[in-house]
Structures are given as structure tokens and as C-alpha cells.
Amino acid sequence: MPESDLLLFYAARMDHVKQLILPSLREGKVVITDRFDLSTWAFQAEPNRDLHELFQDLHKLVTRELQNVSAKGILLDVPSEAAYGRMKSLFKDLDRMEDVEKEVVKRRRGAYLSAAKTLFPTYDVIDATPDADTVFWSIWDALSK
């Protein structure tokens, strides 16, 4: 099942790149998308060492046409306890990826932070614990660099 999930996510991502991102960039548009490479790493690949190489190969295949595109990633970070509490309070029906124990959320946060430094260094990590206005201006500042 982990391999199937990874393949399905990258199939959907390839479609997203080919059908929306690339045509929009060719038209000179700015593209904002969520849950791209970091989430796939944290949820599907990182917990399964056997998938690390497949992840890298799929990522290269799907993003090869984006290699010369100026891109900036934003990782909104909160402590794992806060993330866990938000998930439980915001969603009544959690799906199989979100209906997890606190320790899984903690591990995923670590995977996100580690990958933002090592695998995907174009990401800025933004503290998402302050009020929405403060977080907005932190994102604005990161994107303005």
C-alpha cells in the first residue's frame, strides 16, 4: 500500500504539473499550490525507507520541466501538539492519513523540517503559531526576498 500511495500521489502531481502549472507559467501567471513535495515526503516516503529512492526518482520525473522555474516554498510550522489539536478540532471525520496518534504527527513534523533544510532548501519555514496577520506578513516577507 505505501508504494501504491506514492505512485498515485505522483501520478496526480504529474497531471497537475502538466495540466495546470506549466500552462499557467507559460502564460506568465504566478502559481500558488499547496501540499507539493514536502507533504509527499513526510506522509508517504520518509516513514518507509524502501521508498526513498523511488520518491527521488518520481520527484525528478514529475518536476523535470520545472527545474528552470524560479520557485519558493513555504512551510507553515507549528509544534506537533498544536498541529494534533488543530486536526482533532477542525475535522470531525479524519481520513486514514490524519487519523493518527500524536507520535506520528511529531514524526511527520520532524520529516517536514528536515526535508525543508536538506531535500528542498528553497523552502522557508514560517512559525504559524502567531495570529493570522503575523503569519501573513511573515509569508509576505519570505516571498519578497
Backbone bond lengths (Angstrom), bond angles and torsions (degrees), N, CA, C in turn:
res aa  C-N    CA-C-N  psi(-1)  N-CA   C-N-CA  omega(-1)  CA-C   N-CA-C  phi
1 M - - - 1.440 - - 1.531 113.14 -
2 P 1.340 121.75 -40.21 1.469 119.70 178.85 1.535 112.97 -59.83
3 E 1.334 116.89 -39.30 1.463 119.75 178.21 1.521 110.48 -64.79
4 S 1.318 117.06 -42.18 1.464 121.44 179.09 1.520 110.53 -61.24
5 D 1.341 117.09 -44.76 1.463 120.63 178.62 1.523 110.57 -58.88
6 L 1.319 116.33 -47.62 1.459 120.46 -178.63 1.526 111.06 -60.59
7 L 1.314 116.64 -45.53 1.464 120.62 179.09 1.525 111.62 -63.77
8 L 1.323 117.31 -41.45 1.465 120.59 179.28 1.532 111.93 -65.26
9 F 1.327 116.36 -41.97 1.460 119.04 179.18 1.526 110.72 -64.15
10 Y 1.318 116.63 -41.34 1.462 117.82 -179.80 1.521 112.31 -74.32
11 A 1.316 118.75 -28.61 1.470 120.12 173.32 1.529 109.30 -64.17
12 A 1.322 116.80 -44.81 1.465 120.76 177.95 1.527 110.62 -64.80
13 R 1.317 116.51 -39.85 1.459 120.23 179.78 1.523 110.92 -65.28
14 M 1.332 117.64 -40.91 1.459 120.08 178.94 1.528 109.80 -61.82
15 D 1.314 116.35 -42.80 1.462 120.17 177.45 1.528 110.19 -60.94
16 H 1.309 117.23 -43.10 1.464 122.68 179.47 1.537 110.35 -61.52
17 V 1.327 116.90 -44.37 1.465 121.07 179.00 1.524 110.38 -63.09
18 K 1.325 116.83 -48.91 1.470 121.35 -174.89 1.533 112.53 -71.81
19 Q 1.329 117.41 -39.20 1.459 121.00 -173.63 1.532 114.10 -88.14
20 L 1.319 117.83 -27.26 1.461 119.62 -174.76 1.527 113.46 -123.65
21 I 1.319 116.71 -54.21 1.463 119.33 -172.43 1.534 111.73 -64.62
22 L 1.322 117.83 -56.14 1.472 119.80 -177.72 1.531 113.07 -61.13
23 P 1.333 119.51 -47.64 1.470 117.75 177.65 1.540 112.45 -59.75
24 S 1.316 117.14 -38.56 1.467 120.19 179.22 1.527 110.76 -65.62
25 L 1.320 117.19 -42.66 1.461 120.15 178.31 1.525 111.22 -63.82
26 R 1.320 116.40 -39.60 1.470 120.33 178.39 1.527 111.70 -62.57
27 E 1.337 116.63 -27.87 1.461 121.61 177.37 1.528 111.92 -84.86
28 G 1.319 116.64 1.93 1.454 120.69 178.94 1.513 114.89 82.88
29 K 1.310 117.12 14.01 1.462 121.38 -178.53 1.528 111.21 -84.15
30 V 1.306 115.00 155.13 1.456 121.85 170.76 1.525 106.36 -87.65
31 V 1.323 116.79 135.65 1.459 121.02 -178.70 1.523 108.95 -114.40
32 I 1.315 115.07 127.72 1.460 121.56 174.17 1.519 106.52 -118.10
33 T 1.305 115.93 125.88 1.462 120.24 -179.83 1.521 108.56 -136.14
34 D 1.305 116.70 156.70 1.462 118.97 -179.97 1.523 110.74 -117.11
35 R 1.302 114.25 162.41 1.469 122.33 177.64 1.517 112.35 46.62
36 F 1.293 114.89 68.89 1.458 119.08 -178.78 1.523 109.39 -101.16
37 D 1.292 119.24 -109.81 1.462 120.84 -172.47 1.525 114.32 -78.00
38 L 1.317 117.88 -38.66 1.462 119.30 -178.01 1.522 112.94 -62.61
39 S 1.310 117.43 -40.83 1.461 118.89 -178.15 1.524 111.31 -68.20
40 T 1.328 116.97 -37.73 1.464 119.26 177.81 1.523 110.32 -64.23
41 W 1.331 115.56 -39.20 1.466 119.47 177.05 1.536 110.04 -63.08
42 A 1.330 116.60 -50.91 1.466 120.51 -173.71 1.522 113.34 -67.76
43 F 1.331 116.92 -36.27 1.457 120.35 -175.55 1.533 113.17 -89.89
44 Q 1.325 117.43 -42.60 1.460 119.47 -172.27 1.532 113.56 -103.58
45 A 1.310 118.28 -47.71 1.462 120.03 -169.28 1.521 114.05 -87.35
46 E 1.309 117.94 -51.00 1.462 120.78 -172.86 1.527 113.44 -55.22
47 P 1.332 119.08 -42.95 1.473 118.22 -179.00 1.528 113.82 -68.51
48 N 1.321 117.53 -12.74 1.465 121.60 -176.03 1.532 109.63 -123.12
49 R 1.316 116.62 92.38 1.475 121.23 -177.30 1.526 112.57 -50.41
50 D 1.317 117.17 -33.13 1.464 120.92 -179.88 1.531 112.02 -64.74
51 L 1.321 117.62 -16.28 1.464 121.25 -177.74 1.528 113.55 -98.69
52 H 1.325 118.05 -3.84 1.461 119.99 -175.57 1.528 112.31 -60.26
53 E 1.297 117.49 -45.90 1.470 120.17 -179.73 1.531 110.95 -67.87
54 L 1.322 117.10 -42.33 1.462 120.40 178.16 1.528 110.19 -61.27
55 F 1.321 116.99 -42.21 1.466 120.92 176.96 1.523 110.29 -56.45
56 Q 1.328 116.52 -50.10 1.474 120.25 -178.89 1.528 110.81 -59.25
57 D 1.320 116.33 -44.47 1.473 120.34 -179.42 1.526 111.51 -63.53
58 L 1.327 116.95 -45.82 1.461 120.64 -179.98 1.530 111.22 -65.90
59 H 1.311 115.69 -40.70 1.461 119.62 179.53 1.533 110.23 -60.61
60 K 1.319 116.77 -46.01 1.471 120.37 178.77 1.526 111.14 -61.73
61 L 1.308 116.73 -42.94 1.463 120.92 -179.41 1.528 111.36 -62.57
62 V 1.314 116.45 -47.66 1.455 121.12 -174.54 1.527 112.22 -72.84
63 T 1.325 117.25 -32.69 1.466 119.80 -175.30 1.522 113.70 -102.23
64 R 1.318 118.54 5.71 1.473 119.86 -175.26 1.521 112.65 -58.21
65 E 1.322 118.22 -34.55 1.461 120.48 179.49 1.528 112.57 -78.81
66 L 1.308 116.82 -5.52 1.460 121.45 178.53 1.530 111.91 -102.59
67 Q 1.329 117.13 2.11 1.462 121.01 -174.41 1.528 113.39 -59.15
68 N 1.305 118.27 -33.55 1.460 121.27 -177.86 1.527 112.95 -97.45
69 V 1.310 116.05 10.36 1.458 121.40 179.86 1.525 108.87 -91.17
70 S 1.314 115.25 133.61 1.454 119.55 175.21 1.529 107.98 -71.52
71 A 1.310 116.11 119.95 1.468 119.94 -176.36 1.515 110.03 -134.09
72 K 1.307 114.28 150.41 1.453 121.86 178.01 1.514 107.88 -135.21
73 G 1.305 116.83 129.78 1.452 120.72 177.05 1.517 110.91 -105.76
74 I 1.302 115.26 145.85 1.464 121.90 176.75 1.519 107.71 -123.27
75 L 1.304 116.06 124.54 1.463 121.79 174.36 1.519 107.21 -109.69
76 L 1.330 116.15 113.93 1.457 121.09 176.79 1.521 107.89 -85.86
77 D 1.309 116.25 115.06 1.456 121.65 -172.30 1.523 111.71 -110.56
78 V 1.315 114.57 135.39 1.459 122.05 170.32 1.522 107.21 -135.83
79 P 1.316 117.93 154.18 1.461 119.49 175.11 1.530 110.44 -55.20
80 S 1.306 116.37 149.21 1.468 120.15 -175.18 1.521 112.40 -59.85
81 E 1.319 118.30 -34.50 1.478 120.57 177.41 1.522 110.55 -61.16
82 A 1.334 116.33 -42.48 1.463 120.25 179.66 1.528 110.36 -67.31
83 A 1.329 116.95 -41.89 1.470 120.38 178.83 1.521 110.23 -61.48
84 Y 1.316 116.15 -44.62 1.468 120.82 179.90 1.534 110.10 -61.60
85 G 1.324 116.48 -45.04 1.460 120.35 179.39 1.522 112.38 -63.21
86 R 1.335 116.46 -40.30 1.469 119.91 178.63 1.526 110.79 -64.10
87 M 1.328 116.51 -43.78 1.468 119.50 179.21 1.518 110.69 -58.15
88 K 1.303 115.63 -47.90 1.464 120.55 -176.48 1.526 111.92 -67.12
89 S 1.325 117.88 -33.17 1.462 119.58 -177.69 1.531 113.13 -86.31
90 L 1.315 117.87 -29.65 1.464 120.64 -176.38 1.525 113.73 -82.86
91 F 1.319 116.70 -30.54 1.455 120.17 -173.28 1.519 110.24 -120.07
92 K 1.316 115.84 124.22 1.463 119.78 177.43 1.518 111.00 -75.38
93 D 1.325 116.24 -41.02 1.458 121.72 -179.32 1.519 109.23 -113.06
94 L 1.324 116.44 101.78 1.454 121.05 178.69 1.524 109.35 -82.00
95 D 1.335 115.82 140.30 1.469 118.62 176.33 1.527 109.51 -82.61
96 R 1.306 116.76 -180.00 1.463 120.22 -173.76 1.529 113.11 -64.76
97 M 1.322 117.87 -20.76 1.462 119.75 179.06 1.518 112.11 -86.26
98 E 1.302 116.89 -23.54 1.457 120.30 -178.65 1.526 112.88 -102.96
99 D 1.311 117.67 -18.02 1.457 121.20 179.89 1.524 108.98 -85.02
100 V 1.335 114.67 73.68 1.466 121.13 -174.19 1.526 109.56 -130.75
101 E 1.311 115.00 167.78 1.456 121.90 178.40 1.531 110.38 -77.43
102 K 1.324 115.91 162.73 1.461 121.61 -179.88 1.524 112.01 -56.63
103 E 1.311 117.30 -36.96 1.468 120.90 -177.78 1.527 111.73 -64.07
104 V 1.321 117.43 -34.25 1.464 121.12 178.10 1.526 109.98 -67.35
105 V 1.325 116.60 -41.46 1.465 120.96 178.09 1.531 109.47 -62.80
106 K 1.305 116.86 -40.47 1.473 121.39 178.34 1.536 110.32 -63.23
107 R 1.319 117.02 -44.38 1.465 120.87 179.42 1.528 110.90 -64.02
108 R 1.331 116.13 -41.68 1.469 119.73 179.41 1.521 111.07 -63.27
109 R 1.314 116.53 -41.50 1.465 119.20 178.34 1.522 109.82 -59.37
110 G 1.311 116.45 -44.47 1.467 120.10 177.47 1.521 111.99 -60.52
111 A 1.334 116.32 -39.20 1.467 120.81 178.42 1.521 110.81 -64.97
112 Y 1.331 116.51 -42.16 1.467 120.51 177.06 1.530 110.72 -59.92
113 L 1.322 116.36 -51.61 1.465 120.36 -175.93 1.523 111.81 -64.14
114 S 1.306 116.67 -41.98 1.459 120.42 179.22 1.531 111.48 -64.44
115 A 1.325 116.77 -45.27 1.466 120.71 -179.04 1.527 111.36 -66.74
116 A 1.336 117.54 -34.32 1.466 120.05 178.68 1.527 111.31 -64.75
117 K 1.323 116.95 -25.72 1.467 120.69 178.27 1.523 112.19 -88.76
118 T 1.327 116.63 -38.03 1.456 119.23 -170.11 1.522 114.34 -104.84
119 L 1.327 117.82 -52.11 1.465 120.99 -175.80 1.521 112.69 -80.72
120 F 1.325 116.49 -36.65 1.459 121.60 -173.49 1.530 109.75 -132.27
121 P 1.330 117.35 71.91 1.467 120.05 -174.06 1.531 115.16 -70.90
122 T 1.330 118.36 -0.58 1.469 119.39 175.92 1.530 111.57 -81.55
123 Y 1.323 117.10 0.38 1.461 121.45 178.71 1.519 110.99 -86.57
124 D 1.331 115.14 139.36 1.457 122.03 168.19 1.516 106.80 -103.26
125 V 1.315 116.04 136.59 1.460 121.23 177.76 1.528 107.58 -95.52
126 I 1.322 115.27 122.54 1.466 122.53 -177.81 1.526 108.76 -112.53
127 D 1.326 115.83 130.58 1.460 120.75 175.62 1.526 108.27 -69.94
128 A 1.316 116.78 116.24 1.467 121.47 -177.32 1.530 112.57 -101.55
129 T 1.323 116.94 20.00 1.468 119.13 178.41 1.524 113.49 -86.03
130 P 1.341 120.38 -26.14 1.473 118.69 178.11 1.528 112.52 -70.19
131 D 1.311 115.88 -176.22 1.464 120.96 178.96 1.532 110.16 -65.52
132 A 1.332 116.03 162.95 1.469 121.92 -174.26 1.530 112.44 -59.29
133 D 1.331 118.40 -38.02 1.465 120.41 179.86 1.529 111.37 -64.02
134 T 1.316 116.35 -42.68 1.458 120.63 179.88 1.525 110.25 -63.88
135 V 1.316 116.51 -43.26 1.468 120.58 178.60 1.529 109.78 -63.73
136 F 1.328 117.18 -43.54 1.467 120.83 178.05 1.527 110.55 -55.11
137 W 1.329 117.32 -49.88 1.466 119.88 -176.82 1.519 111.88 -69.01
138 S 1.313 118.27 -28.61 1.466 120.67 173.79 1.528 110.57 -65.96
139 I 1.326 115.40 -41.50 1.463 119.88 176.76 1.522 109.38 -64.97
140 W 1.313 116.92 -45.58 1.463 121.71 179.19 1.532 110.51 -55.24
141 D 1.329 115.19 -47.24 1.469 119.22 179.59 1.519 111.80 -61.33
142 A 1.318 116.73 -42.06 1.479 120.54 -179.89 1.529 110.61 -64.49
143 L 1.302 116.85 -40.36 1.474 120.45 -178.84 1.525 112.09 -74.73
144 S 1.329 116.75 -21.33 1.463 120.61 -178.68 1.522 113.04 -81.34
145 K 1.301 117.23 -10.91 1.486 121.15 -178.29 1.501 111.19 -75.31
